[in-house]
Amino acid sequence: MNITPDIKMLIKNALLEDSSDNDLTTKGLNISGADIKAVVVAKQEGVLCGLDVLREVFKAAGSVAIKTCLKDGMRFKKNSNIAYLKGKARPIISAERVAINFLSQLSGIATFTGKFVNVVSANKIKIYDTRKTTPTLRRLQKYAVKTGGGYNHRFNLSDSLMIKDNHIEIFKKKYGKDDYMLAMIKMLRNKYPRKELIVEVHNLSEWMQVVKTRPDVVMFDNWSAEDIEVALKMLKNKKFEIEISGSIKLEQLERIIELGVDRVSLGRITHSAPAIDFSLEIC
């Protein structure tokens, strides 16, 4: 992973938050300068993500030599050794929690994403994330999604065009058009002809307007599988990708596969992924 300046600043702030340079217990016991070796151990199985971040945390904390046993994206079993550390006690002990926190969350997202990907991969359906990420952690969390086999939706509001429900409500109140979807798509296409255009549809009336146009992606947001099936039967010539979103759970994917859609977007793979348990143990 490319450790960008914003990630370096994030790590710096995380170490400051934990007062890593003022670990009173390590200082008080007079063991800061002790030469030690340690190992990061997985307490459960999963998909690994965040090794470069872990390395950068210890680099920022002090002089610590690190040897990794695996690479990001690789599966590991319970009790697997993930990385070996060698250096003075202070930077290793003081940066331990920050480093493990990053590794736990990112590996959790990669592992959780992988579960969804595994269900649909044989049908070539793509699993996408959303912008439902922890503030300031988006770059890391979206990297974890890719590590788990998923795809990234737009990183921010300037990356692509996406007509959502609130845009629709405001536009309808301002312009009062019956064919508001057609008007919105035309306006955006004229202003930003090279930008990807994603359109949320919320009922059959909006769907019937959108099928007359050429967005890049049409998203069925919070539709039942049965209603999506009805809508897709109205589509004679497929001119865009079909996406489904809206609190989709793992057990719903088999029904979604039957619909023949192209992609599924999920906020839960970033905001609700269970963290993977790791520990740092002194050798």
C-alpha positions as CSV (number, residue, x, y, z in Angstrom):
1,M,0.0,0.0,0.0
2,N,1.2,3.5,-0.8
3,I,1.6,5.4,2.5
4,T,0.5,8.8,1.5
5,P,1.1,12.0,3.5
6,D,-2.5,12.0,4.8
7,I,-2.0,8.4,6.1
8,K,1.3,9.4,7.7
9,M,-0.5,12.3,9.4
10,L,-3.3,10.0,10.5
11,I,-0.7,7.6,12.1
12,K,1.1,10.6,13.8
13,N,-2.2,11.8,15.3
14,A,-3.1,8.2,16.5
15,L,0.2,8.0,18.3
16,L,-0.3,11.4,19.8
17,E,-3.8,10.4,21.0
18,D,-2.2,7.4,22.8
19,S,0.7,9.5,24.2
20,S,3.1,6.9,22.8
21,D,6.1,9.1,23.7
22,N,5.1,9.4,27.3
23,D,4.3,5.8,28.4
24,L,4.6,6.3,32.1
25,T,4.5,2.6,32.9
26,T,7.4,1.7,30.6
27,K,9.4,4.7,31.9
28,G,8.6,4.0,35.5
29,L,9.8,0.4,35.3
30,N,13.1,1.7,33.6
31,I,12.7,-0.8,30.7
32,S,12.5,1.7,27.8
33,G,16.0,0.8,26.5
34,A,15.8,-2.9,26.8
35,D,16.5,-4.9,23.6
36,I,13.4,-7.1,22.9
37,K,11.9,-9.3,20.2
38,A,8.2,-9.6,19.7
39,V,5.7,-11.3,17.4
40,V,2.2,-10.3,16.2
41,V,-0.1,-13.3,16.4
42,A,-3.6,-13.8,14.9
43,K,-6.2,-15.0,17.4
44,Q,-8.6,-16.0,14.7
45,E,-8.6,-16.7,11.0
46,G,-9.1,-14.1,8.3
47,V,-7.7,-12.1,5.3
48,L,-4.7,-10.0,6.1
49,C,-4.7,-6.3,5.5
50,G,-2.7,-3.4,6.9
51,L,0.9,-4.6,7.0
52,D,2.3,-1.4,5.5
53,V,0.4,0.6,8.0
54,L,1.7,-1.5,10.8
55,R,5.2,-1.0,9.5
56,E,4.7,2.8,9.3
57,V,3.3,3.0,12.9
58,F,6.5,1.4,14.3
59,K,8.7,3.5,12.0
60,A,7.0,6.6,13.3
61,A,7.4,5.4,16.9
62,G,11.1,4.7,16.7
63,S,13.7,2.3,15.3
64,V,12.0,-1.1,15.0
65,A,13.1,-3.9,12.6
66,I,10.1,-5.7,11.2
67,K,9.9,-9.0,9.3
68,T,6.5,-10.0,7.9
69,C,5.5,-13.6,7.4
70,L,2.6,-12.9,5.0
71,K,1.4,-10.3,2.5
72,D,-1.8,-8.3,2.4
73,G,-4.6,-10.2,0.8
74,M,-3.4,-13.6,2.0
75,R,-5.5,-15.8,4.3
76,F,-4.2,-16.8,7.7
77,K,-5.3,-19.3,10.3
78,K,-5.8,-18.9,14.0
79,N,-2.5,-18.7,15.9
80,S,-0.6,-17.7,12.7
81,N,2.5,-15.5,13.2
82,I,2.0,-12.3,11.2
83,A,5.2,-10.3,11.8
84,Y,8.3,-10.4,13.9
85,L,9.7,-7.2,15.6
86,K,13.1,-6.4,17.0
87,G,14.2,-3.2,18.7
88,K,14.1,-1.2,22.0
89,A,11.2,-1.8,24.3
90,R,9.8,1.7,24.3
91,P,8.8,2.1,20.6
92,I,7.5,-1.5,20.4
93,I,5.4,-1.3,23.6
94,S,4.3,2.3,23.1
95,A,3.1,1.8,19.5
96,E,1.6,-1.7,20.0
97,R,-2.0,-0.7,20.5
98,V,-2.1,1.8,17.6
99,A,-0.5,-0.7,15.2
100,I,-2.8,-3.6,16.3
101,N,-5.9,-1.4,16.1
102,F,-5.2,-0.5,12.4
103,L,-4.3,-4.1,11.6
104,S,-7.5,-5.5,13.3
105,Q,-9.9,-3.1,11.6
106,L,-8.4,-3.3,8.1
107,S,-8.1,-7.1,8.3
108,G,-11.7,-7.2,9.5
109,I,-13.0,-5.2,6.5
110,A,-11.0,-7.4,4.1
111,T,-12.2,-10.6,5.7
112,F,-15.9,-9.4,5.8
113,T,-15.7,-8.2,2.2
114,G,-14.3,-11.5,1.1
115,K,-17.3,-13.4,2.4
116,F,-19.6,-11.4,0.1
117,V,-17.2,-11.7,-2.8
118,N,-17.0,-15.5,-2.4
119,V,-20.7,-15.9,-2.7
120,V,-21.1,-13.9,-6.0
121,S,-17.7,-14.3,-7.7
122,A,-18.8,-17.3,-9.9
123,N,-21.5,-15.1,-11.3
124,K,-19.2,-12.2,-12.0
125,I,-21.2,-9.9,-9.8
126,K,-19.0,-7.2,-8.3
127,I,-19.2,-6.2,-4.6
128,Y,-18.7,-2.4,-4.1
129,D,-18.2,-0.3,-1.0
130,T,-19.9,3.1,-0.4
131,R,-18.9,6.4,1.3
132,K,-20.1,5.0,4.6
133,T,-16.7,5.0,6.1
134,T,-15.2,6.3,9.3
135,P,-14.2,10.0,8.9
136,T,-10.4,10.3,8.0
137,L,-10.1,6.5,7.5
138,R,-11.7,6.3,4.1
139,R,-8.5,5.7,2.1
140,L,-7.5,2.9,4.4
141,Q,-11.0,1.3,4.6
142,K,-11.4,1.4,0.8
143,Y,-8.0,-0.2,0.4
144,A,-9.1,-3.0,2.8
145,V,-12.2,-3.5,0.6
146,K,-10.0,-4.0,-2.5
147,T,-7.7,-6.3,-0.5
148,G,-10.8,-8.5,0.2
149,G,-11.7,-8.7,-3.4
150,G,-14.2,-5.9,-3.6
151,Y,-14.4,-2.7,-5.7
152,N,-14.4,0.9,-4.7
153,H,-17.3,3.3,-5.4
154,R,-16.4,7.0,-5.8
155,F,-13.8,8.1,-3.2
156,N,-15.4,11.5,-2.8
157,L,-18.1,13.8,-4.2
158,S,-15.9,15.1,-7.0
159,D,-15.0,11.6,-8.4
160,S,-18.3,10.9,-10.2
161,L,-21.9,12.0,-10.6
162,M,-24.6,10.3,-8.5
163,I,-28.2,11.4,-8.4
164,K,-29.6,10.4,-5.0
165,D,-33.0,10.8,-3.3
166,N,-32.2,14.2,-1.8
167,H,-31.1,15.6,-5.1
168,I,-34.4,14.5,-6.6
169,E,-36.5,16.0,-3.9
170,I,-34.8,19.4,-4.1
171,F,-34.8,19.4,-7.9
172,K,-38.5,18.6,-8.1
173,K,-39.3,21.4,-5.7
174,K,-37.2,23.9,-7.6
175,Y,-38.2,23.0,-11.2
176,G,-41.6,21.2,-10.8
177,K,-41.0,18.9,-13.7
178,D,-42.9,15.7,-14.2
179,D,-40.0,14.2,-16.1
180,Y,-37.5,15.3,-13.5
181,M,-35.2,12.3,-14.0
182,L,-34.8,13.0,-17.7
183,A,-34.1,16.6,-16.9
184,M,-31.5,15.9,-14.2
185,I,-29.6,13.4,-16.3
186,K,-29.6,15.7,-19.3
187,M,-28.4,18.7,-17.2
188,L,-25.5,16.7,-15.7
189,R,-24.5,15.1,-19.0
190,N,-24.2,18.6,-20.6
191,K,-22.2,20.0,-17.7
192,Y,-19.9,17.0,-17.1
193,P,-19.9,14.8,-20.2
194,R,-16.9,12.8,-19.2
195,K,-17.8,12.0,-15.7
196,E,-19.4,8.6,-14.7
197,L,-23.1,9.1,-14.0
198,I,-24.9,6.8,-11.4
199,V,-28.6,7.2,-10.9
200,E,-30.7,6.0,-8.0
201,V,-34.2,5.0,-8.8
202,H,-36.9,4.6,-6.2
203,N,-40.0,3.6,-8.1
204,L,-41.2,2.4,-11.5
205,S,-42.0,5.9,-12.7
206,E,-38.4,7.0,-12.2
207,W,-37.2,3.7,-13.8
208,M,-39.3,4.3,-16.9
209,Q,-37.7,7.7,-17.3
210,V,-34.2,6.5,-16.8
211,V,-34.4,3.7,-19.4
212,K,-34.9,6.3,-22.0
213,T,-31.4,7.7,-21.2
214,R,-27.9,6.5,-21.0
215,P,-26.4,6.7,-17.5
216,D,-23.4,4.5,-16.7
217,V,-25.1,2.8,-13.7
218,V,-28.7,2.6,-12.5
219,M,-29.0,1.7,-8.8
220,F,-32.1,0.1,-7.3
221,D,-32.0,1.5,-3.8
222,N,-34.0,-0.5,-1.2
223,W,-36.1,-2.4,-3.7
224,S,-37.4,-5.9,-3.1
225,A,-36.1,-8.6,-5.4
226,E,-39.6,-9.1,-6.8
227,D,-39.9,-5.5,-7.8
228,I,-36.5,-5.4,-9.4
229,E,-37.4,-8.5,-11.4
230,V,-40.5,-6.7,-12.7
231,A,-38.5,-3.6,-13.6
232,L,-35.8,-5.5,-15.4
233,K,-38.4,-7.3,-17.6
234,M,-39.3,-3.8,-19.0
235,L,-35.7,-3.3,-20.2
236,K,-35.4,-4.4,-23.8
237,N,-31.8,-3.3,-24.5
238,K,-29.4,-3.1,-21.6
239,K,-27.5,0.2,-22.0
240,F,-26.0,0.5,-18.5
241,E,-24.9,-1.5,-15.5
242,I,-27.5,-2.5,-12.9
243,E,-26.6,-2.1,-9.2
244,I,-28.5,-3.0,-6.1
245,S,-28.0,-1.3,-2.7
246,G,-29.8,-1.0,0.6
247,S,-28.9,-2.9,3.8
248,I,-28.1,-6.1,1.9
249,K,-27.2,-9.1,4.1
250,L,-25.0,-12.1,3.2
251,E,-28.0,-14.4,3.1
252,Q,-29.8,-12.3,0.5
253,L,-27.1,-12.7,-2.1
254,E,-28.3,-16.0,-3.6
255,R,-31.6,-14.4,-4.5
256,I,-29.8,-11.4,-6.0
257,I,-27.7,-13.6,-8.2
258,E,-30.9,-14.9,-9.8
259,L,-31.7,-11.3,-11.0
260,G,-28.7,-11.1,-13.2
261,V,-27.4,-7.7,-11.9
262,D,-23.9,-6.4,-12.4
263,R,-23.0,-5.1,-9.0
264,V,-24.0,-4.8,-5.3
265,S,-23.0,-1.9,-3.1
266,L,-22.8,-2.3,0.7
267,G,-22.1,0.1,3.4
268,R,-21.9,-2.7,6.0
269,I,-18.6,-4.0,4.7
270,T,-16.9,-0.9,6.0
271,H,-19.1,0.4,8.8
272,S,-20.1,-3.0,10.3
273,A,-17.1,-5.3,9.7
274,P,-16.1,-7.2,12.8
275,A,-12.5,-6.6,13.7
276,I,-10.0,-9.4,13.6
277,D,-8.2,-10.2,16.9
278,F,-4.4,-9.9,17.0
279,S,-2.0,-9.6,19.8
280,L,1.7,-8.6,20.2
281,E,3.6,-11.0,22.4
282,I,7.2,-10.7,23.7
283,C,9.3,-13.6,22.6
